[in-house]
């Protein structure tokens, strides 16, 4: 900022009126300017220059303090795709806006999607850390683990994760410790319930195809352990079918399911499958295989049925964690909360298309029936 320096600007006024430039000038203006005699013009100029230098610095501080402040930035770290997760992150943003955080006004977002490649998550997490975001919001265990590996200081809020303690994300639900907190979707426990529903829905069900991602991950391994124990207890034969996250990979997986003569399909709970829900639902219909999914959005795309956590509710609740942390609460002081809303949805239209009759008893248990 360029200013024309004059004796008046430096605080010298012949009529003792206060300067309007900055309150700091009034306090630091030399006493001689207030009418005190006995000072030479040389001393007057020297004192005035000193007063200007100090007061100018103070004025800068005052101006800076009067600004609205830095707009906090939230980094989104998601293992899937922008389009695949759009419905969930939109629920998150809408809830934040209800809490007074408006994108483009007093909060900003940095989006990072791994495009179904979990190996990219550490790199994307490190990128958010380099940008010095104020917080990282994640979905799914792999993304949360990548964020935790990238920073021990930036707060991390998990919108969803399967088993945060088992995956090593927090010390305990009640006392998470560190910089990670958020919500648990109870992923592991609900897979057994889905198997039970599948058995009730499909007459004489004996062989279930479990669609799972190729490779290993902590979250998926925990789910597999639970499902492998539950299947024989329900007198079901489990056929594990690995798939790659591309059209040919999914097609081969369903061809394998048919070859193994499975009677129905169950999927592990994972964000990449959620992003590819339309493709999975279409293939299940094509091969006329009854399937149960972990989110109602699969049924919205034409799937047969779903049982699981209301993930939209989890994303909305995670916005409240972000709000509290932005207002000064430490992540370590916010207990991890578990899912409280669950949905069982059945599509009679999809059942008719594959020739499956759903019993009235099962329909009565559903929260929603699509006709």
HELIX and SHEET records of a PDB file:
HELIX    1   1 UNK A   23  UNK A   28  1                                   6    
HELIX    2   2 UNK A   31  UNK A   34  5                                   4    
HELIX    3   3 UNK A   41  UNK A   66  1                                  26    
HELIX    4   4 UNK A   82  UNK A   98  1                                  17    
HELIX    5   5 UNK A  118  UNK A  120  5                                   3    
HELIX    6   6 UNK A  121  UNK A  130  1                                  10    
HELIX    7   7 UNK A  141  UNK A  150  1                                  10    
HELIX    8   8 UNK A  187  UNK A  201  1                                  15    
HELIX    9   9 UNK A  218  UNK A  233  1                                  16    
HELIX   10  10 UNK A  247  UNK A  259  1                                  13    
HELIX   11  11 UNK A  271  UNK A  275  1                                   5    
HELIX   12  12 UNK A  277  UNK A  286  1                                  10    
HELIX   13  13 UNK A  296  UNK A  300  1                                   5    
HELIX   14  14 UNK A  311  UNK A  326  1                                  16    
HELIX   15  15 UNK A  331  UNK A  333  5                                   3    
HELIX   16  16 UNK A  348  UNK A  353  1                                   6    
HELIX   17  17 UNK A  360  UNK A  365  1                                   6    
SHEET    1   A 6 UNK A 107  UNK A 113  0                                        
SHEET    2   A 6 UNK A  72  UNK A  78  1                                        
SHEET    3   A 6 UNK A 135  UNK A 139  1                                        
SHEET    4   A 6 UNK A 155  UNK A 160  1                                        
SHEET    5   A 6 UNK A 180  UNK A 184  1                                        
SHEET    6   A 6 UNK A 337  UNK A 338  1                                        
SHEET    1   B 7 UNK A 237  UNK A 243  0                                        
SHEET    2   B 7 UNK A 207  UNK A 213  1                                        
SHEET    3   B 7 UNK A 264  UNK A 267  1                                        
SHEET    4   B 7 UNK A 290  UNK A 293  1                                        
SHEET    5   B 7 UNK A 305  UNK A 309  1                                        
SHEET    6   B 7 UNK A 342  UNK A 347 -1                                        
SHEET    7   B 7 UNK A 368  UNK A 370  1                                        
END                                                                             
